[in-house]
Amino acid sequence: MIPLSEPMLGELESKYVQECIDSGWVSSAGPFVSRLEEWARTRFAAAGAVAVASGTAALHIALLLAGVRPGDEVLVPTLTFIAPAYAVRYVGAHPVFLDADPLYWQLDPSALATFLDDSCDAESGRLVNRSSGRPVTAVLPVNVLGHPCDMDRIVGLAHDRGLVVVEDATESLGSLYKERPAGLLADIGCLSLNGNKIVTAGGGGLIIVRDEGQARRAAYLTTQAKHDPLEYVHTELGYNYRLTNLQAALGLAQVERLDEFVLARRSIAARYAQALSQVPGIEFMPEASWATTNRWLSAIRIDQAEYGRDSRWLMRRLATEGVQTRPLWQPLHRSPAFETRDPQRQWVADRLNRDALCLPSSASLTWGDQARLIESITALRGARD
Ligand SMILES: Cc1ncc(COP(=O)(O)O)c(C=O)c1O
């Protein structure tokens, strides 16, 4: 089986995890948690970084830090894994879905501008969605498949209207936008250390902030909001979102190898791009001029008319050869979890969902396996069952 994305673990990971076991510090405090946070603070030149149990938890807390309140609306791309939209619901707010741009598959700044200009009114210093009557308070762009959004445009549009921008950089650790690292391109950034990501702590996440007060508040909220930690006095709702020292040990070893993994995944992407550009009907996911993507997942877009087969057929066929591929997520405007269907509208995200397929992208993918896979994709053009 050639998996889509698997972790690459080695001696450094064993060493740090063993140190953790030897010291007895395996639970929710310990030096590796601090070292991981310090690594992130330095890497992003941030005021602070707080390690948490998952990327989803990071998003939840980031929205609280952003001041999003129950009944608000938050603008989210429709083409993403569902976690950011869930996080919006966790704070009692409502996601409003915006389309993807057809070139780079990210939240389309033009769709954002159109929504802000045509669907919202400024009312007593706040922005209100005319059709729902709810305040719009934040934008939550996602760097889909690791490729950074056009964040300057998104942040510019949002800040002009007083909206906060929380960057979902969970897939884009190691990517650059105009030479700046994805993760702190907006007001607050969120990372994931889940097992399928470019680096892993087994599970985990990081909140990256520009303000020390926010770092303190994030640490407080994620450790059960202990107002008086000795007498256990609590004055508001807190969460047990801590990352364990054991996970942080694994995570630190992995982030210290991040550049190695980015290089490996970018080389894999370059080989796919080069070889598959020869196959009519296959387009490799392009990289914008402003982006150096970590190529967390390499992806192709299939033109059924030219390739002769659709993405799901190719996915099933490759599975019979032991190759795991995966379509993009069901666009959230069609998700049964959210009731926002608008059957009249033509979404770019629907076309991308129909046509795109993610290919095996693990840093450990061998050139031999990749060459065989490229050969299959090439040979299967126009194939019969
Ligand atoms: C875009 C996006 N946001 C959030 C998450 C949530 O991260 P986690 O699985 O660490 O909770 C993921 C991945 O799982 C993701 O792909």
The ligand as a Gaussian input file, in Angstrom:
#p B3LYP/6-31G(d) Opt

LIG

0 1
 C       -7.838000      22.869000       7.356000
 C       -7.787000      22.133000       8.660000
 N       -8.178000      22.772000       9.775000
 C       -8.131000      22.170000      10.973000
 C       -7.696000      20.875000      11.107000
 C       -7.776000      20.251000      12.449000
 O       -6.576000      19.821000      12.938000
 P       -6.566000      18.629000      14.020000
 O       -6.837000      17.362000      13.282000
 O       -5.207000      18.701000      14.593000
 O       -7.633000      18.947000      15.012000
 C       -7.252000      20.180000       9.963000
 C       -6.726000      18.797000       9.982000
 O       -6.996000      17.883000      10.572000
 C       -7.315000      20.816000       8.712000
 O       -6.949000      20.175000       7.607000

